[in-house]
Amino acid sequence: MCVGIPMKILSVDGLLAQATDGTRTETIDLALTGSLQPGTWVLGFLGSAREVISENEAAKIRDALDGLASVMAGRGAGDAFADLEARSPQLPPHLQAALEAGESKG
């Protein structure tokens, strides 16, 4: 399984950047996002920046990953998923529209 890691761009040289996840720094490829400014947050997969994300989204992903690691180590998740627990489940927009139009399979 491939997991995206939030990373903050530290410096850029063409389509290569130095980025950190807060614990380590690595070189990542910016070919999929284009050149970015230092301070930009990206979702990194296997050495490539795949998507530009907000700092808030990066914090939520980091909290979820920390919670997952805690659960896998036999501890509780704490409040790592508080943003999900505070709301009811939501259908993706296209499924919500189909539901509202009375379309269903069954």
A tleap script that builds the chain and sets N, CA, C and O, in Angstrom:
source leaprc.protein.ff14SB
mol = sequence {
  NMET CYS VAL GLY ILE PRO MET LYS ILE LEU
  SER VAL ASP GLY LEU LEU ALA GLN ALA THR
  ASP GLY THR ARG THR GLU THR ILE ASP LEU
  ALA LEU THR GLY SER LEU GLN PRO GLY THR
  TRP VAL LEU GLY PHE LEU GLY SER ALA ARG
  GLU VAL ILE SER GLU ASN GLU ALA ALA LYS
  ILE ARG ASP ALA LEU ASP GLY LEU ALA SER
  VAL MET ALA GLY ARG GLY ALA GLY ASP ALA
  PHE ALA ASP LEU GLU ALA ARG SER PRO GLN
  LEU PRO PRO HIE LEU GLN ALA ALA LEU GLU
  ALA GLY GLU SER LYS CGLY
}
set mol.1.N position { 0.840 -1.169 0.000 }
set mol.1.CA position { 0.000 0.000 0.000 }
set mol.1.C position { 0.887 1.235 0.000 }
set mol.1.O position { 1.891 1.284 0.711 }
set mol.2.N position { 0.530 2.201 -0.772 }
set mol.2.CA position { 1.258 3.459 -0.859 }
set mol.2.C position { 0.497 4.521 -0.067 }
set mol.2.O position { -0.696 4.726 -0.291 }
set mol.3.N position { 1.173 5.187 0.845 }
set mol.3.CA position { 0.547 6.197 1.679 }
set mol.3.C position { 1.175 7.548 1.373 }
set mol.3.O position { 2.399 7.679 1.349 }
set mol.4.N position { 0.342 8.544 1.140 }
set mol.4.CA position { 0.832 9.899 0.902 }
set mol.4.C position { 1.248 10.543 2.215 }
set mol.4.O position { 0.555 10.433 3.226 }
set mol.5.N position { 2.381 11.209 2.180 }
set mol.5.CA position { 2.927 11.871 3.365 }
set mol.5.C position { 2.944 13.382 3.126 }
set mol.5.O position { 3.492 13.833 2.120 }
set mol.6.N position { 2.361 14.164 4.021 }
set mol.6.CA position { 2.442 15.617 3.870 }
set mol.6.C position { 3.877 16.088 4.047 }
set mol.6.O position { 4.553 15.713 5.005 }
set mol.7.N position { 4.330 16.912 3.115 }
set mol.7.CA position { 5.696 17.416 3.167 }
set mol.7.C position { 5.701 18.905 2.841 }
set mol.7.O position { 4.934 19.376 2.001 }
set mol.8.N position { 6.576 19.630 3.517 }
set mol.8.CA position { 6.722 21.065 3.299 }
set mol.8.C position { 7.969 21.304 2.462 }
set mol.8.O position { 9.056 20.835 2.799 }
set mol.9.N position { 7.803 22.035 1.374 }
set mol.9.CA position { 8.928 22.359 0.487 }
set mol.9.C position { 9.871 23.332 1.197 }
set mol.9.O position { 9.449 24.379 1.687 }
set mol.10.N position { 11.153 22.968 1.243 }
set mol.10.CA position { 12.170 23.810 1.872 }
set mol.10.C position { 12.928 24.643 0.848 }
set mol.10.O position { 13.189 25.826 1.065 }
set mol.11.N position { 13.278 24.009 -0.273 }
set mol.11.CA position { 14.006 24.706 -1.342 }
set mol.11.C position { 13.713 24.009 -2.659 }
set mol.11.O position { 13.349 22.833 -2.690 }
set mol.12.N position { 13.877 24.758 -3.751 }
set mol.12.CA position { 13.554 24.237 -5.079 }
set mol.12.C position { 14.713 24.506 -6.026 }
set mol.12.O position { 15.314 25.580 -6.012 }
set mol.13.N position { 15.016 23.498 -6.855 }
set mol.13.CA position { 16.004 23.629 -7.918 }
set mol.13.C position { 15.394 22.993 -9.166 }
set mol.13.O position { 15.519 21.787 -9.380 }
set mol.14.N position { 14.741 23.803 -9.979 }
set mol.14.CA position { 14.049 23.280 -11.161 }
set mol.14.C position { 12.852 22.447 -10.740 }
set mol.14.O position { 11.946 22.938 -10.066 }
set mol.15.N position { 12.856 21.192 -11.139 }
set mol.15.CA position { 11.760 20.298 -10.777 }
set mol.15.C position { 12.135 19.325 -9.661 }
set mol.15.O position { 11.496 18.288 -9.480 }
set mol.16.N position { 13.183 19.679 -8.918 }
set mol.16.CA position { 13.551 18.925 -7.723 }
set mol.16.C position { 13.446 19.852 -6.521 }
set mol.16.O position { 13.737 21.045 -6.611 }
set mol.17.N position { 13.027 19.289 -5.401 }
set mol.17.CA position { 12.888 20.099 -4.194 }
set mol.17.C position { 13.394 19.314 -2.997 }
set mol.17.O position { 13.363 18.084 -2.975 }
set mol.18.N position { 13.857 20.051 -2.011 }
set mol.18.CA position { 14.131 19.482 -0.698 }
set mol.18.C position { 12.869 19.736 0.117 }
set mol.18.O position { 12.376 20.862 0.187 }
set mol.19.N position { 12.352 18.672 0.734 }
set mol.19.CA position { 11.113 18.788 1.500 }
set mol.19.C position { 11.248 18.001 2.786 }
set mol.19.O position { 12.035 17.059 2.879 }
set mol.20.N position { 10.465 18.403 3.782 }
set mol.20.CA position { 10.506 17.729 5.071 }
set mol.20.C position { 9.107 17.308 5.496 }
set mol.20.O position { 8.115 17.978 5.207 }
set mol.21.N position { 9.063 16.174 6.192 }
set mol.21.CA position { 7.810 15.733 6.801 }
set mol.21.C position { 7.814 16.061 8.292 }
set mol.21.O position { 6.922 15.638 9.028 }
set mol.22.N position { 8.802 16.801 8.726 }
set mol.22.CA position { 8.937 17.171 10.129 }
set mol.22.C position { 9.957 16.343 10.871 }
set mol.22.O position { 10.450 16.752 11.922 }
set mol.23.N position { 10.283 15.164 10.326 }
set mol.23.CA position { 11.278 14.316 10.979 }
set mol.23.C position { 12.475 14.045 10.087 }
set mol.23.O position { 13.573 13.783 10.577 }
set mol.24.N position { 12.266 14.106 8.784 }
set mol.24.CA position { 13.376 13.856 7.854 }
set mol.24.C position { 13.212 14.750 6.632 }
set mol.24.O position { 12.117 15.221 6.321 }
set mol.25.N position { 14.323 14.967 5.956 }
set mol.25.CA position { 14.333 15.766 4.735 }
set mol.25.C position { 14.709 14.864 3.576 }
set mol.25.O position { 15.601 14.026 3.704 }
set mol.26.N position { 14.038 15.027 2.448 }
set mol.26.CA position { 14.361 14.235 1.269 }
set mol.26.C position { 14.165 15.062 0.007 }
set mol.26.O position { 13.496 16.095 0.011 }
set mol.27.N position { 14.767 14.580 -1.068 }
set mol.27.CA position { 14.592 15.194 -2.378 }
set mol.27.C position { 13.342 14.602 -3.003 }
set mol.27.O position { 13.171 13.384 -3.038 }
set mol.28.N position { 12.462 15.477 -3.498 }
set mol.28.CA position { 11.259 15.000 -4.171 }
set mol.28.C position { 11.156 15.618 -5.565 }
set mol.28.O position { 11.637 16.724 -5.814 }
set mol.29.N position { 10.528 14.888 -6.445 }
set mol.29.CA position { 10.323 15.277 -7.837 }
set mol.29.C position { 9.051 16.116 -7.936 }
set mol.29.O position { 8.010 15.732 -7.402 }
set mol.30.N position { 9.130 17.250 -8.613 }
set mol.30.CA position { 7.981 18.148 -8.769 }
set mol.30.C position { 7.374 18.083 -10.167 }
set mol.30.O position { 6.610 18.971 -10.547 }
set mol.31.N position { 7.699 17.052 -10.935 }
set mol.31.CA position { 7.220 16.967 -12.312 }
set mol.31.C position { 5.693 16.975 -12.399 }
set mol.31.O position { 5.144 17.502 -13.367 }
set mol.32.N position { 5.003 16.413 -11.426 }
set mol.32.CA position { 3.542 16.351 -11.474 }
set mol.32.C position { 2.857 17.618 -10.979 }
set mol.32.O position { 1.684 17.844 -11.278 }
set mol.33.N position { 3.576 18.448 -10.226 }
set mol.33.CA position { 2.973 19.670 -9.686 }
set mol.33.C position { 3.526 20.930 -10.342 }
set mol.33.O position { 2.914 21.995 -10.264 }
set mol.34.N position { 4.677 20.808 -10.987 }
set mol.34.CA position { 5.365 22.000 -11.478 }
set mol.34.C position { 6.176 22.611 -10.347 }
set mol.34.O position { 6.038 22.219 -9.188 }
set mol.35.N position { 7.000 23.549 -10.681 }
set mol.35.CA position { 7.852 24.188 -9.688 }
set mol.35.C position { 6.994 24.892 -8.643 }
set mol.35.O position { 5.990 25.524 -8.973 }
set mol.36.N position { 7.398 24.778 -7.385 }
set mol.36.CA position { 6.639 25.353 -6.273 }
set mol.36.C position { 7.534 26.248 -5.441 }
set mol.36.O position { 8.760 26.161 -5.512 }
set mol.37.N position { 6.923 27.093 -4.669 }
set mol.37.CA position { 7.652 27.996 -3.785 }
set mol.37.C position { 7.956 27.308 -2.457 }
set mol.37.O position { 7.153 26.502 -1.986 }
set mol.38.N position { 9.111 27.613 -1.840 }
set mol.38.CA position { 9.376 27.110 -0.491 }
set mol.38.C position { 8.226 27.502 0.436 }
set mol.38.O position { 7.673 28.597 0.335 }
set mol.39.N position { 7.881 26.592 1.333 }
set mol.39.CA position { 6.767 26.822 2.246 }
set mol.39.C position { 5.480 26.156 1.797 }
set mol.39.O position { 4.540 26.033 2.582 }
set mol.40.N position { 5.426 25.720 0.527 }
set mol.40.CA position { 4.246 25.043 0.002 }
set mol.40.C position { 4.174 23.630 0.561 }
set mol.40.O position { 5.196 22.957 0.692 }
set mol.41.N position { 2.976 23.184 0.890 }
set mol.41.CA position { 2.752 21.824 1.361 }
set mol.41.C position { 2.302 20.952 0.205 }
set mol.41.O position { 1.479 21.361 -0.614 }
set mol.42.N position { 2.850 19.746 0.146 }
set mol.42.CA position { 2.467 18.784 -0.893 }
set mol.42.C position { 2.201 17.429 -0.249 }
set mol.42.O position { 2.627 17.158 0.874 }
set mol.43.N position { 1.490 16.593 -0.986 }
set mol.43.CA position { 1.318 15.209 -0.586 }
set mol.43.C position { 2.324 14.414 -1.394 }
set mol.43.O position { 2.244 14.363 -2.622 }
set mol.44.N position { 3.277 13.790 -0.702 }
set mol.44.CA position { 4.362 13.075 -1.365 }
set mol.44.C position { 4.135 11.574 -1.376 }
set mol.44.O position { 3.726 10.985 -0.375 }
set mol.45.N position { 4.407 10.962 -2.527 }
set mol.45.CA position { 4.310 9.511 -2.698 }
set mol.45.C position { 5.592 9.031 -3.351 }
set mol.45.O position { 5.920 9.457 -4.458 }
set mol.46.N position { 6.312 8.159 -2.688 }
set mol.46.CA position { 7.484 7.514 -3.275 }
set mol.46.C position { 8.424 8.489 -3.980 }
set mol.46.O position { 8.853 8.243 -5.107 }
set mol.47.N position { 8.738 9.587 -3.312 }
set mol.47.CA position { 9.706 10.531 -3.843 }
set mol.47.C position { 9.172 11.544 -4.829 }
set mol.47.O position { 9.951 12.284 -5.430 }
set mol.48.N position { 7.845 11.599 -5.014 }
set mol.48.CA position { 7.234 12.569 -5.931 }
set mol.48.C position { 6.145 13.350 -5.218 }
set mol.48.O position { 5.390 12.801 -4.415 }
set mol.49.N position { 6.076 14.630 -5.520 }
set mol.49.CA position { 4.955 15.437 -5.039 }
set mol.49.C position { 3.795 15.184 -5.992 }
set mol.49.O position { 3.915 15.412 -7.195 }
set mol.50.N position { 2.692 14.721 -5.465 }
set mol.50.CA position { 1.547 14.384 -6.319 }
set mol.50.C position { 0.466 15.439 -6.297 }
set mol.50.O position { -0.310 15.548 -7.247 }
set mol.51.N position { 0.398 16.232 -5.216 }
set mol.51.CA position { -0.699 17.180 -5.068 }
set mol.51.C position { -0.288 18.278 -4.105 }
set mol.51.O position { 0.344 18.012 -3.083 }
set mol.52.N position { -0.648 19.514 -4.429 }
set mol.52.CA position { -0.453 20.626 -3.506 }
set mol.52.C position { -1.622 20.600 -2.526 }
set mol.52.O position { -2.776 20.474 -2.934 }
set mol.53.N position { -1.322 20.720 -1.230 }
set mol.53.CA position { -2.354 20.720 -0.200 }
set mol.53.C position { -2.161 21.929 0.710 }
set mol.53.O position { -1.098 22.549 0.717 }
set mol.54.N position { -3.184 22.252 1.467 }
set mol.54.CA position { -3.085 23.362 2.417 }
set mol.54.C position { -2.362 22.903 3.686 }
set mol.54.O position { -2.243 21.705 3.946 }
set mol.55.N position { -1.892 23.850 4.453 }
set mol.55.CA position { -1.241 23.520 5.724 }
set mol.55.C position { -2.239 22.830 6.659 }
set mol.55.O position { -1.869 21.921 7.402 }
set mol.56.N position { -3.495 23.262 6.621 }
set mol.56.CA position { -4.539 22.651 7.450 }
set mol.56.C position { -4.759 21.191 7.052 }
set mol.56.O position { -4.867 20.318 7.914 }
set mol.57.N position { -4.825 20.930 5.745 }
set mol.57.CA position { -5.000 19.551 5.266 }
set mol.57.C position { -3.788 18.700 5.645 }
set mol.57.O position { -3.936 17.536 6.017 }
set mol.58.N position { -2.601 19.275 5.552 }
set mol.58.CA position { -1.384 18.550 5.946 }
set mol.58.C position { -1.452 18.156 7.421 }
set mol.58.O position { -1.076 17.041 7.781 }
set mol.59.N position { -1.928 19.057 8.271 }
set mol.59.CA position { -2.037 18.764 9.704 }
set mol.59.C position { -3.045 17.646 9.954 }
set mol.59.O position { -2.796 16.770 10.782 }
set mol.60.N position { -4.172 17.660 9.256 }
set mol.60.CA position { -5.181 16.607 9.429 }
set mol.60.C position { -4.628 15.243 8.999 }
set mol.60.O position { -4.843 14.238 9.677 }
set mol.61.N position { -3.923 15.218 7.880 }
set mol.61.CA position { -3.346 13.955 7.397 }
set mol.61.C position { -2.285 13.459 8.375 }
set mol.61.O position { -2.240 12.273 8.700 }
set mol.62.N position { -1.435 14.364 8.842 }
set mol.62.CA position { -0.390 13.990 9.798 }
set mol.62.C position { -1.013 13.426 11.073 }
set mol.62.O position { -0.544 12.413 11.593 }
set mol.63.N position { -2.073 14.076 11.587 }
set mol.63.CA position { -2.758 13.585 12.782 }
set mol.63.C position { -3.334 12.190 12.545 }
set mol.63.O position { -3.233 11.320 13.409 }
set mol.64.N position { -3.935 11.979 11.379 }
set mol.64.CA position { -4.507 10.666 11.064 }
set mol.64.C position { -3.417 9.604 10.985 }
set mol.64.O position { -3.591 8.498 11.496 }
set mol.65.N position { -2.299 9.930 10.350 }
set mol.65.CA position { -1.190 8.971 10.264 }
set mol.65.C position { -0.609 8.667 11.643 }
set mol.65.O position { -0.270 7.521 11.937 }
set mol.66.N position { -0.494 9.689 12.486 }
set mol.66.CA position { -0.012 9.475 13.854 }
set mol.66.C position { -0.990 8.594 14.632 }
set mol.66.O position { -0.572 7.712 15.381 }
set mol.67.N position { -2.291 8.834 14.454 }
set mol.67.CA position { -3.300 8.020 15.123 }
set mol.67.C position { -3.251 6.581 14.658 }
set mol.67.O position { -3.367 5.660 15.466 }
set mol.68.N position { -3.080 6.380 13.365 }
set mol.68.CA position { -2.980 5.031 12.816 }
set mol.68.C position { -1.758 4.311 13.385 }
set mol.68.O position { -1.850 3.149 13.779 }
set mol.69.N position { -0.629 4.991 13.427 }
set mol.69.CA position { 0.588 4.390 13.990 }
set mol.69.C position { 0.376 4.031 15.456 }
set mol.69.O position { 0.850 2.990 15.911 }
set mol.70.N position { -0.327 4.873 16.194 }
set mol.70.CA position { -0.594 4.606 17.603 }
set mol.70.C position { -1.472 3.364 17.764 }
set mol.70.O position { -1.201 2.519 18.617 }
set mol.71.N position { -2.519 3.252 16.951 }
set mol.71.CA position { -3.399 2.088 17.014 }
set mol.71.C position { -2.627 0.818 16.654 }
set mol.71.O position { -2.796 -0.217 17.299 }
set mol.72.N position { -1.783 0.898 15.625 }
set mol.72.CA position { -0.999 -0.262 15.210 }
set mol.72.C position { -0.011 -0.697 16.294 }
set mol.72.O position { 0.376 -1.865 16.352 }
set mol.73.N position { 0.394 0.239 17.152 }
set mol.73.CA position { 1.308 -0.075 18.243 }
set mol.73.C position { 0.563 -0.526 19.503 }
set mol.73.O position { 1.172 -0.749 20.550 }
set mol.74.N position { -0.768 -0.656 19.385 }
set mol.74.CA position { -1.547 -1.148 20.510 }
set mol.74.C position { -2.056 -0.078 21.449 }
set mol.74.O position { -2.588 -0.383 22.516 }
set mol.75.N position { -1.894 1.178 21.057 }
set mol.75.CA position { -2.404 2.283 21.874 }
set mol.75.C position { -3.678 2.814 21.220 }
set mol.75.O position { -4.054 2.363 20.138 }
set mol.76.N position { -4.324 3.743 21.852 }
set mol.76.CA position { -5.534 4.352 21.301 }
set mol.76.C position { -5.207 5.401 20.252 }
set mol.76.O position { -4.063 5.838 20.128 }
set mol.77.N position { -6.223 5.799 19.500 }
set mol.77.CA position { -6.047 6.809 18.450 }
set mol.77.C position { -6.084 8.223 18.996 }
set mol.77.O position { -5.746 9.171 18.287 }
set mol.78.N position { -6.492 8.376 20.253 }
set mol.78.CA position { -6.602 9.721 20.815 }
set mol.78.C position { -7.612 10.534 20.033 }
set mol.78.O position { -8.696 10.038 19.725 }
set mol.79.N position { -7.281 11.770 19.708 }
set mol.79.CA position { -8.204 12.613 18.947 }
set mol.79.C position { -7.752 12.767 17.492 }
set mol.79.O position { -8.075 13.759 16.838 }
set mol.80.N position { -7.007 11.786 16.995 }
set mol.80.CA position { -6.450 11.857 15.646 }
set mol.80.C position { -7.520 11.953 14.570 }
set mol.80.O position { -7.265 12.485 13.490 }
set mol.81.N position { -8.709 11.448 14.851 }
set mol.81.CA position { -9.778 11.455 13.846 }
set mol.81.C position { -10.943 12.334 14.287 }
set mol.81.O position { -12.075 12.123 13.851 }
set mol.82.N position { -10.682 13.308 15.139 }
set mol.82.CA position { -11.734 14.167 15.674 }
set mol.82.C position { -12.498 14.896 14.575 }
set mol.82.O position { -13.705 15.106 14.700 }
set mol.83.N position { -11.817 15.284 13.503 }
set mol.83.CA position { -12.514 15.999 12.423 }
set mol.83.C position { -13.533 15.096 11.733 }
set mol.83.O position { -14.507 15.600 11.174 }
set mol.84.N position { -13.340 13.788 11.754 }
set mol.84.CA position { -14.297 12.865 11.154 }
set mol.84.C position { -15.389 12.480 12.138 }
set mol.84.O position { -16.539 12.289 11.743 }
set mol.85.N position { -15.041 12.364 13.417 }
set mol.85.CA position { -16.013 11.970 14.424 }
set mol.85.C position { -17.050 13.059 14.678 }
set mol.85.O position { -18.164 12.767 15.111 }
set mol.86.N position { -16.692 14.303 14.412 }
set mol.86.CA position { -17.578 15.431 14.697 }
set mol.86.C position { -18.636 15.651 13.614 }
set mol.86.O position { -19.438 16.578 13.725 }
set mol.87.N position { -18.653 14.825 12.582 }
set mol.87.CA position { -19.651 15.010 11.520 }
set mol.87.C position { -20.238 13.668 11.119 }
set mol.87.O position { -19.659 12.610 11.366 }
set mol.88.N position { -21.385 13.743 10.504 }
set mol.88.CA position { -22.017 12.512 10.036 }
set mol.88.C position { -21.446 12.144 8.668 }
set mol.88.O position { -20.908 13.002 7.968 }
set mol.89.N position { -21.562 10.873 8.287 }
set mol.89.CA position { -21.038 10.455 6.978 }
set mol.89.C position { -21.728 11.222 5.845 }
set mol.89.O position { -22.907 11.562 5.938 }
set mol.90.N position { -20.973 11.484 4.781 }
set mol.90.CA position { -21.499 12.214 3.632 }
set mol.90.C position { -21.222 11.427 2.364 }
set mol.90.O position { -20.144 10.860 2.187 }
set mol.91.N position { -22.215 11.401 1.487 }
set mol.91.CA position { -22.020 10.770 0.190 }
set mol.91.C position { -21.225 11.701 -0.713 }
set mol.91.O position { -21.297 12.920 -0.559 }
set mol.92.N position { -20.470 11.147 -1.651 }
set mol.92.CA position { -19.837 11.995 -2.663 }
set mol.92.C position { -20.932 12.740 -3.433 }
set mol.92.O position { -22.046 12.230 -3.558 }
set mol.93.N position { -20.637 13.927 -3.947 }
set mol.93.CA position { -21.663 14.743 -4.604 }
set mol.93.C position { -22.469 14.008 -5.683 }
set mol.93.O position { -23.685 14.187 -5.756 }
set mol.94.N position { -21.822 13.184 -6.525 }
set mol.94.CA position { -22.567 12.516 -7.594 }
set mol.94.C position { -23.547 11.484 -7.043 }
set mol.94.O position { -24.618 11.285 -7.616 }
set mol.95.N position { -23.193 10.822 -5.930 }
set mol.95.CA position { -24.114 9.868 -5.327 }
set mol.95.C position { -25.241 10.579 -4.581 }
set mol.95.O position { -26.375 10.102 -4.586 }
set mol.96.N position { -24.949 11.701 -3.946 }
set mol.96.CA position { -25.980 12.484 -3.274 }
set mol.96.C position { -26.996 12.986 -4.287 }
set mol.96.O position { -28.197 12.958 -4.022 }
set mol.97.N position { -26.528 13.448 -5.451 }
set mol.97.CA position { -27.427 13.924 -6.504 }
set mol.97.C position { -28.316 12.794 -7.006 }
set mol.97.O position { -29.507 12.999 -7.238 }
set mol.98.N position { -27.748 11.602 -7.176 }
set mol.98.CA position { -28.538 10.447 -7.623 }
set mol.98.C position { -29.587 10.078 -6.576 }
set mol.98.O position { -30.720 9.749 -6.926 }
set mol.99.N position { -29.223 10.128 -5.314 }
set mol.99.CA position { -30.156 9.822 -4.232 }
set mol.99.C position { -31.316 10.817 -4.237 }
set mol.99.O position { -32.481 10.435 -4.124 }
set mol.100.N position { -30.979 12.084 -4.368 }
set mol.100.CA position { -32.001 13.129 -4.380 }
set mol.100.C position { -32.904 13.047 -5.598 }
set mol.100.O position { -34.064 13.456 -5.549 }
set mol.101.N position { -32.364 12.513 -6.702 }
set mol.101.CA position { -33.169 12.349 -7.919 }
set mol.101.C position { -33.995 11.062 -7.886 }
set mol.101.O position { -34.734 10.771 -8.827 }
set mol.102.N position { -33.868 10.296 -6.804 }
set mol.102.CA position { -34.644 9.065 -6.681 }
set mol.102.C position { -34.044 7.877 -7.398 }
set mol.102.O position { -34.688 6.835 -7.526 }
set mol.103.N position { -32.817 8.021 -7.866 }
set mol.103.CA position { -32.152 6.919 -8.542 }
set mol.103.C position { -31.530 5.995 -7.510 }
set mol.103.O position { -30.891 6.448 -6.561 }
set mol.104.N position { -31.718 4.724 -7.699 }
set mol.104.CA position { -31.072 3.758 -6.820 }
set mol.104.C position { -30.938 2.450 -7.537 }
set mol.104.O position { -31.685 2.151 -8.469 }
set mol.105.N position { -29.983 1.674 -7.096 }
set mol.105.CA position { -29.804 0.328 -7.638 }
set mol.105.C position { -30.255 -0.635 -6.561 }
set mol.105.O position { -29.962 -0.442 -5.381 }
set mol.106.N position { -30.936 -1.625 -6.948 }
set mol.106.CA position { -31.328 -2.564 -5.930 }
set mol.106.C position { -32.346 -3.471 -6.362 }
set mol.106.O position { -32.776 -4.329 -5.590 }
savepdb mol mol.pdb
quit
